[in-house]
Amino acid sequence: MIYRKRLHRRPDPLIVLMFFVIVGLCATISYQLIACAPVDRGEIAVQSPQASAIGG
């Protein structure tokens, strides 16, 4: 008996779902990094202030 080889196999739905979840997660994280990152690098504190300056 000769079995025909399936040329067009459908992808596993779980693999397709995981692919879209990972792509969506990467897109969301990339957007958050771009949107929340300060444009001017001078805004980032180089050294923490003294405790007396904060009131502690």
C-alpha positions in Angstrom: 0.0 0.0 0.0 1.4 3.4 -1.0 0.7 6.3 1.3 0.6 9.8 -0.1 2.8 12.3 1.6 1.0 15.3 2.9 2.6 18.3 1.2 0.7 21.0 3.0 0.6 20.2 6.7 -1.3 22.6 8.9 0.8 24.1 11.7 0.1 23.2 15.2 -2.4 25.7 16.7 -0.4 25.9 19.9 2.8 26.8 18.1 1.0 29.5 16.2 -0.5 30.9 19.4 2.9 30.9 21.1 4.4 32.7 18.2 1.9 35.5 18.3 2.1 35.8 22.1 5.9 36.1 21.9 5.8 38.6 19.1 3.1 40.6 20.9 5.1 40.5 24.1 8.3 41.7 22.3 6.4 44.5 20.6 4.8 45.6 24.0 8.2 45.6 25.8 9.9 47.5 22.9 7.1 50.1 22.9 7.4 50.6 26.7 11.2 51.0 26.5 10.9 53.5 23.7 8.0 55.5 25.3 9.4 55.5 28.9 13.0 56.1 28.2 14.1 59.7 28.7 15.1 61.5 25.6 17.8 63.5 27.2 20.4 61.3 29.0 21.0 64.2 31.4 17.8 63.3 33.2 19.2 60.1 34.6 20.7 60.6 38.0 24.4 59.8 38.2 24.7 59.6 41.9 22.0 59.4 44.6 21.5 62.5 46.7 22.7 62.7 50.3 20.3 61.4 53.0 20.2 64.8 54.6 19.1 66.4 51.4 16.1 64.1 51.2 15.1 64.6 54.8 16.2 61.3 56.2 
